[in-house]
Amino acid sequence: MNLADALNLGCACQTLETPRLREQLETEPALAGLTARLAESHPHLFSRSAVFLDAGVMDQITDAVAALERVIALPGWQQQALDRAPPIARLDHGPAGVFMGYDFHLADGGPRLIEINSNAGGALLNAALARAHRACCESFQQVFDPRDRLRHLDEAFVAMFRAEWQAQRGDAPLRNILIVDDAPEAQYLAPEFQMARALFAAHGLTAVVADPRELQWRDGALWHPALPAGTPVDLVYNRLTDFYLQDGGHEALQQAYLAGAAVVTPHPRTHALYADKRNLVTLSDAALLERWGVNEADRALLRRVVPATQRVTADHAEALWAQRRGLFFKPAAGFGARAAYRGDKLTRRVWSEILAGDYVAQATVPPSERLVSVEGQTTRLKLDLRAYTYRGQVQLLAARTWAGQTTNFRTEGGGFSPVVVLPRAL
C-alpha cells in the first residue's frame, strides 16, 4: 500500500474551509448567497475531505489520456466512430470540445478507464472547491497546491474557450458566450452555469445562461433576445445531453451549427469520437488497433488501462447472463450513470430491457475507497477520479465519493472532492 492509499483509508480529516469556499464561489455580487443556497439545495455536492493520489498514478493517468488522444486521432478510428453516428457528427468546424472528462477507478494495478465524457460538468465547481481546502496539519501545507496552479485555472478555462473560437473564427473578436441547456435553472449543476456566466463576464465577454428554445435562427445567424440588439450569438457553451441536436426544441441551434454560423462546443463530432460507449469496445480490440497502426507501446498501455468491453447482443445473451456478476452494463448513448447497472444486481426484468436496448458490457473494476467522517463516525465511501482535459492536456483532476450502486450526490459525507497529488519525495 502506497502513502496515498494509506491516507485515503486511514485519515478522515476534514480540510474544507467554508469561509474560503464562500470566497471562491461568490466571486461577484450576482453570486452572493450561493454557498448558503447550495448547502440547503445540494447538501451532498461537496465533500469535506480531500482524496490523495500517488504521483506515479497521476503520471499513468496523464499517459493514458495522451495515448487515447493519439488513437482517437487515427483515420480508422474516426471513420468507424463517425459511420455509426448521425450525419451531423461528420461536420468538423475546427473546435475540439471543451471540458473533456476521462473517468477512472483506481485498481491495484493502476488507474482503469471507466468512460469518456464529451460534456463533463463540474470543472468550475471543483476548481473552487480545491481552492477552499487547506492542509489538516503543517507537514502537508505545501502539498495541496505546490505550484499555485489552482489560482490560474480560471484563466486557463477562459483561454480554452477563446482557443475554440479561434479554431473556427481565427482573429475575429469574441464578443459573447451563451451557456445553453434545457431548462437550465432546473438542472442539478445550474449553479455552475451562473459561475461560468460570471467568469466570462469578468473577462470582458457578454455572457447569458439560456434555454435552447429561446434561440432564433434567421438571416443566417443565431440570435438570443438577451444579447444587445443587432448582435448575433458568437459562441455556445453547449451543456445539452441531446448530443446530436435531434430534439425539435433544439432546431435553431442545430441549424446554426450545420451552417457554422455559431461556434458550438462541445459538439456532435466530439461525442461521436470520444463519448459513445461503443468506443470502449473498440479500445478493447487489440487486433483492430494494430491494423489501424497503433504502436505496441500504446496497445500495451490500453490493455492495462481499459477494462475489457463488449457489445450486448442477443447472440451472446446467454453467455453474458452467466458472466453478469463480473460485468457492468451501460447504454451506448448514456451519461451520468443513467440506466447503468451492476451485473450482480440485475433482475430478469432489467436484463430484458438491456437486451432490447443498445448496451455495452464492461468488466467490473471495483472503485477504491476513501475514509470520511460523518457526524463523528467514520465510514468508507467509494471514489472515482475525473481528469478534465483539453486537447489531450489534463487541466484538473477531481474525485467523487459516494455510496450505492452508481455515482450520486445523495451520500452523507460524499460529493466532489479535490485531489491532492503527493510529491514523489514523500
N, C-alpha and C positions, 0 to 999 in steps of 0.2 A: 504494500500500500504506500503510495507516494504522499507527500505532505498535504497536497490539495485534498486528496480523498480523506486523509485523517482529519483535516479541519472541517470538511463538509459533514463528516459523520460524528465528530466529537466536540464541535464548538457550536453552541446555539446562541452566540452573541447577537444582539440586535444593534445594527450600526446605522440605521436610518435616523436622520435628524429632521424632525418635522419642520422646524423653522427654516432649515435650509431647503427642504422640499418646496415649501411655500415660496421662497425666494426664487427658486428655479422655475416653478410653474407659472407664477403670476408676474410675468415679465413686463406687462403693460396694464394700464387701468382697466381695459376691457376684460382682462382675465382675473381681476380682483375677486377673491372669494372662491376661486376654483378648487383650492386644496380642501376647504371645508365641504364643498359640494361633492367632491369625489369621495371623501370619507363617508358620506352618507349614501350616495348613489352607487359607488363602486368600492365597497368596503374591503374587497379582496383583490384589488387591482395591483397593489404594491406590497411586496414582502418587506419585512423589516430586517431581513438577513441577506447578506451577500453570498454569492456562490464562488468558491475558489477553484482555480484551474491551473494545472501544471503547464509550464511554459512549453514543454515538449508537445503537449496535446494541442496547444494553440498553434504550434508550427504545423502539426498534422492537419488541422482544420484549414489553415491557410494554403497548404499544399494541395489539399483535396479540392478546394474551390478553384484554384488555378488549373488543375487537371480537368475538372468538369467543364470549365470555360473553354479549354482547348478542344475538348471533344465536341461540345455543342457548336463550335465554330466550323466543324468539318462539313463539307458539301453533302456527304452521305447522310449524316445526322439531320441536317436541315431539310433535305429532300424528304426523308421519311416522316419527320415530325410535321412538315407543312402539308404533305399529301393527305394526311388524315384529319387535318383541321379545315374549317371553313375557308373559302377563298380570301376573305378579308385578312387572314393571317399572313398571306403572301406579300402584302404591302410592306415595303421597307423604306421609310422616310428618313432614316438615319439615327433617331434616338435609340438607346439601348434598353431603357426602362429603369426608373428609379427604385430604390429600396428592394432589391432582390433579397430573398430570405432563404438561407440554407439551414435546415433544421437537423440537429444531430442528437443522438443519445450517446452516452459515454459507456462503452463496454470495457471489459478487461483488456482487450487488445487494441483499444483506442477508440476514437470517435466513429460512429456509424451514421451514415446519411439516412434520415427518415423520409424527408421530402424536400422539394424545392418549391418556393412560393414566389410568384411574379408580382405580388401585390401585398408585400409584407407590412402589416401595420405595427405600430408601437415604437418606432425608432425615436421619435421626438420625446415620447413619454419615458423611454428607457434612458435616453441621454440625460434628461432632467433628473431622473431617479438616481443615476450613477453619480451625478454631481452632489447629491444630497446625502450620500453615505460617507461616513468617516470611520477610520480605524477604531476598533474597540480597545486597543492598547498601543502604547507608544512604539513598540517594536514593529508594528505594521503600518505606522503613519505614512511612510513613503511608498507603500506597496499599492495603495488604492489608485493612484494615477501618477506614476513617477515621471512621465514625460509631459504632463499637463496637456494631454490630447483632448480631454473632455471639454476644456474651456473653449477650444476652437472648433468643436464638432458642428455647431450650428452653422458656422461659416462654410464648412465643408459641404453640409447639406444644401445650402443655397447655391454654392458653386456647382453642385451636381445638377440642379435644375437649370442653371444657366448653360451648362455643357449640353444638356438635352436640347435646349433651344438652339444653340449654335450648331448642333449637328444637323438641324433641319433648316435653319434660317440664316446661318452664317453670322455676319456682323450687324444684322438688323437689331435695333434696340428692343429688349424685352420690357413690356410695359405692365402686363397684368398676368395673374395666375388665378384660375378657378380651381378650388378643391371640390371635386364632384363625387357625390354618392347618392343613392336612393334615400329619400327622407333622411338627410344627414343628421338632423337633430335627434333622430331616434336610434342611431347606430351606437353600439356599445362604446366604440372608441371616438365618439363625437367630440369629447374634449380635445383630442389630438388635432382635429380639424381646426379648432379655434387656435390652438398653439401654432399650427402651420400658417394660418392667416396672419397671426401676429408676427411670426418670424419673417415672412415675406414682406409685410408692411414695414418692418424695421429696416429692411434693406432696400427701401425705396420703390417697392412694387405695389400696385393696386392688387389687393387680394380679396376674394369673395368665396364663401362657402355656399355651394349651390346644389340644387336637385337637378338632374339632367332634364326633367320635364319643364324646367324654366328656360331652357336654352331654345334659341330660334336659329334656323338655317335659312338664310335668304341672301340674295345678291352675292353668292359665292363666299360668304363669310359666316362665322358663328357669332351669335350675339347673346348678351345677357343684360337684363334691364338694370342691374345694379352698377354696371360699368358706365363711365362717362359717355354722354351722347356722342354718337359717331365713332366710338371706339370698339372694334370687334374683339373677341376673345383671342388672346395670343397663345396661352399655354393652359392645358387642362391637366391637373394632377388627378389622375383617374383612380378612384378608390372603389369603383364598381366591381361586383363579383359576377356580372354578366360579361365574361371575359372577351366574347366576340361581338359585343354590342348588338345582340339579336333581339332584345326586348323592344316592343313597339314604342315604349316611352323613351327610348334612347336614340330615336331616329335622327334627331338633329345632330347629336354628337357623332353618330355613325357616318352621316353624310359629310360632315366636316373632316372626319378622319380619312374617309375614302378620297376626298378631294385634296387632302394635305393642306387644308385651309387653317387648321389649328394644330399646334404641336400637342400630341396626346401621349402621356407617359404615366405608368406603363401602358402597353397597348396589346392588341391581339397577337401580334407576332411573338412578343415576349412570352406570353402564356403558352403558346404552342411549342416554342423551342425549349422552354425550361420547366413549366409547371404542370403540364399534362402528366398524370401519374403513369401513363403508359411508357413514358420516357425512362422510368425506373426499370422496366422490363428490358429496354434496350441497353441500359447500363449494366445489366446482369448478363448480357450476351457477349462473352469474350471473343468468340469466333467472328461475330459480326463486326465488333470494334476493330479487330485485327484486319479484316478485309477493308475497312474504311481508312486504315493507315494509322491507327492509334499505336504508339510505340509500346514496347514491353513494359517500360517503367510505369507508364500511366495505366496500362491494363492491370499491372500488379497492384498499384495503388487503389484502383477502383474495386478490385476483388476484396481488398481489405476493408474498404470504407462503405461500399454499397451492399446492403443485405440482399440476398437472392430474391428476386421479384418475378412473378409470372402472371399472365392473364388468367382470369377466371372464365372458363368456358364450360359448356355442357359436356363436352367430350372428356374433360378432366374432373368433372364434378365429384365422382366417387372417390378418386384419389385425394382431392383437396379436402373433402369432408373428413376423410380418415386422418389427414395430416393437420387438421384445423387448429389443434391446440398449440402448434408451433408457428401459426401464421397470424398476420394482421391483415384485415380486408379493408380496402379503400376504394371509393368510387374514382374512376379515371378523371372526372372533371370536378372532384370535390375540393373543399378547402376548409380550414378551421376545424378539422376533425368531425365535420358533419357527415352523418351516415357512415362513419368508420367503426369497425367492430373488431374486438379481440376475438380470435378464433375459439379460445377456451370458454367464452361466454355466449357463443352462438346458440340460438334455438333453431329448430327446423323451419319455423315461420320466417325468421330473418334470413336464413340460408336460401330459401326460395326467392326472397326479394333480391338477394345478391346475385343469384343465377339469372334472374330476369333483367338485371341491370348491366352496367359496364364497369366491372371491378378488376382490381389487381390484388394479388395476394403476396404479401411481403413477409419474409422470415422475421419472426418477432425478435426484437432486441429490447430486453427489459431496460427501462430507464434507470439511471443511477439515482442516488438519494441525497437529500440534504436534511440535517437535523435542525429543527426550528423550535422555538419556544412559543407556546400558545397559552396565555393566562397562567404562566408559571410552570406549565407542564411541557416536557419535551416530546416531540413526535417526529417521525421521519416522513418526509414528503418526496414524491418523485420529482425529477427535474429533467428538463431538456435544454439544449442550447440553440440559439439562433444567431447566425452570422449575417448581419446586414451588409450587403455588398453593392458596389457599383463598378461595372466593367471589370469584374474579377478581383477588385481590391476590397478587403474587409475594412469597413468603416467603424463598426461597433459590434461587440459581442454581448448578448444579453441572455438571461435564463428565465425560465418559467418553472415555478414549483406548484405542485398540485397533488391531490389525492383523487382516486377514481379510475375509471376505465380509460378516459381520454383527457387531454389537457383541458383545463377550465379555469375560470376565475371565480369559483364558488368555495374555495377551500380556506378555512381559517389558518392564518399564518402563511398562506401561499400567495401567488401572484408573480408579477415581474420582479426579477432580482438582478442587480448588477453583477457582472462577472469580474472578479479580481484575478488577474494572471500573476502568479507568483514569480518573482525573479529567479533566475537559474541558480543563483548562489545560495538560496535558502534550502 
